[in-house]
Amino acid sequence: MIRRLLARLIPGKGSSEPRVYGPSAHSVRRTQLSRGAQDVIRKLQDAGYKAFVVGGAVRDLLLGITPKDFDIATNATPEQVKPLFRRAFIIGRRFRLVNVLAGPETIEVSTFRARQTGDDASDEHGRLLSDNVFGSQAEDALRRDFTLNALYFDPATEEVWDYVGGVTDVRAKRMRLIGDPVTRYREDPVRMLRAARLAAKLGLTIEKKTAAPIPTLAPLLENVPPARMFDEMEKLLLSGHALESVKSLREHGLHHGVLPLLDVIVEQPLGQRFIELALANTDARVREGKSVTPAFLFATLLWHEVLASWNAAKARGERPMPALFEAMDKVLEQQAQRLAIPRRFEAAIKEIWALQPRFEQRAGQRPFRLLEHPRFRAGYDFVRLRCDSGEMEGDLVGLGEWWEKFQHATQAEREQLLRPDEAPAKKRRSRGRGRKRADTPGSSGPASEPAASGKS
């Protein structure tokens, strides 16, 4: 009883004894869990092990949100979990767990962990390098990041187990780190990004002690592997609350460590408007259950850096298309130092950018060919964003509207929409070794002029 009292008086320190909330003290019910999660927990418990739904799923259910997935924590080791299921695989090195395939679901089953110790447990910055020391449930709760992510739900009894005051924080809509914030951020700098993302997504307030060290410790994100940074940014941008998340990053001084070019972009009025429109559109699609692609989103975030570099090259007299491709490579190379954008996304990003000059060509057969391009829709949506943000000037102001009409028009209407072809006539090269002159012996008559066409 004294330990429970101390746990309440000293938040975040945790307790070896949980506060257990029965079904009458909360609204979470076993029927809210997926069929797969219920089956996995039942099999683990039938085998004599402890098993709980843990983390974000319990938090979301308490907040009245439907979870995307259900993670399970147990006192069984990965080697004990795997034989219980027909389709189960042990994965991970830094953090070993079991993926159980339950119908269409993949359920992550992790073993209770204790705090990692030893000289080789962390690097010179304090970042944990491994996390595979098994422990008790109380130890597992203490090593988790935020109090509202350290909650355990037992579907058999419909009880919520709370070692660190997470239920109180959920009810107060407050994000609070477990333990000393500086130490916990040093152990895993990505926790700073997670705090900003979850606060924006769930409408939570970050506790003052939890928020205070973030601006100072933000440079630690430079030590996070680029691939992991990309994964975290993908979660942030596709959360359905990307606009609020990016604002949260800037508010807490995290933008330098996430998208180094973001500072330059948002300082440009047109760039800021462009990005805000792109994020708002993406958020709307996510909330409506429509498909979204990280490639399109990263293309929007980096476009104004490409545009600035491209315009500078054209001002120096360089040819437009080679200058554009050089600008694209330059910007992506800079970004790769912090975010390991997968090549499949990088190729799509380049295609979207490379299509932009083609949308300006509204004469001859070029618009018809562009309609057939596999990335036409992504390129067109990108053009509309540029128009809506006020980027277009002069003759290009109505470009988005023109393409809106053109793609939905009949063949006759499209012919009417086409503009006069002002491209200079191009002379065809002779396919022969030389052209015979009229006065050359063997010539049958005067030399004909090469044909020219303004259509490409």
Secondary structure by P-SEA (a helix, b strand, c coil): caaaaaaaacccccccccccccccccccccccccaaaaaaaaaaaaabbbbbbccaaaaaaaacccccbbbbbccccaaaaaaaccbbbbbbccbbbbbbbcccbbbbbbccccccccccccccccccccccccccaaaaaaacccccccccccccccbbbbccaaaaaaaaccccccccaaaaaaaccaaaaaaaaaaaaacccccccccccccccccccccccaaaaaaaaaaaaaccaaaaaaaaaaaaccccccccaaaaaaacaaaaaaaaaaaaaaaaaaaabbbbbaaaaaaaaaaaaaaaaaaaaaaaccccaaaaaaaaaaaaaaaaacccccaaaaaaaaaaaaacccccccccaaaaaaaaccaaaaaaaaaaaaaaaccccccccaaaaaaaaaaaccaaaaaaacccccccbbbbcccccccccccccccccccccbbbbccc
